[in-house]
Amino acid sequence: MEGYGLKAQLRRAAVSVASNIAEGCSHDSDKGFRRFLIMSIGSTFEIETQILVISDLKLIPAEKITAYLNNLGALQRQLNSLISSLKPKD
């Protein structure tokens, strides 16, 4: 996996998810927090793409890929729910 640089890319993207959530929490407004949550969810899709590449290259067993994608999907749903709760009320 390291020959493709995927391990480093996965680490950066995972750190980006957590870092964007933390940075967003420091904002005084829901709008600012929401912006960072959107960046965070973007990083989860980057992770998803990298996991799919790893799957295509058969670098990790299929059952692990499935577990990773399921966990990632749960995180994406949680982030989407939080983002939705911060949308301005009309």
N, C-alpha and C positions, 0 to 999 in steps of 0.2 A: 504494500500500500504506500510505503514511503517513496518508492520510485516514481510515483505519480504526484507526489506532494500532497496527497489527499489528507494525510494525518494532520499536517500543519494547517491546511485549509479548514478542516473540521474543527480544530481547536480554536482558530480565530473566529469562526462563525459562532461557535458555542459561547465564547467569551463575549462576543458582540451582543448576543441575545440578552445575557445577564447585565452587561454594562449599559445597554440602552434602557432597560427597565429601571436600573438604579439611577441613571442620569435623569430620566423622565420624572422620577419621584421627587427630584429636587426642584421641579418647576412649580411656580405658584398657581398655574392655571391648568384646568383640564385640557385645554387646547394644546399646551406645551407637552403635557404628559402623553396625550394621545399621539402626538407626532413621533415621540420616541418609541411608543409601543408599536406604531406602524413600521418603524425601522427595525425593531426587534423581530416582528413577524416576518419581515423580509429576510432576515438572517435565518429564520427557521426554514424558509423555502430554499435558501442556499444549501443548508444542511441536507434537506430532503434530496436535492439534486445530486449532491455528493454521495449520499447513501445509495441512490439509484445507479450511479456510475460504479461504485464499489460492487454492487450487486451484478451489474452487467459484466464486470471483470472477474466475477466469482472469487473475490478476495476474502469474503466472509461467508459462512454458511447461511443458507436461505432462511432458516428459522431465526437467526439473530437479526437479519435484515428486517424480517416481519415484525419482530419485537421492537426494533428501533423505530420503524415507521409508525407503528401503533402508538408508541410513547410520544413521538414527535407530533402526530396528529392530535393527541390529547392536549399537548401544549399549545398548538395552533388554535384549537377550539377555545381554550381558556383565554388566550390573548385576544381572540376575536370578540369574545363575550365582554372582556374588560374594555376593549376599544368601543364596542357598541354602547356600553353603559356611559361612556364619556362624550357621546355625540351630543351636540347642542339640541335642546328640546325646542321644537317649533311651536 
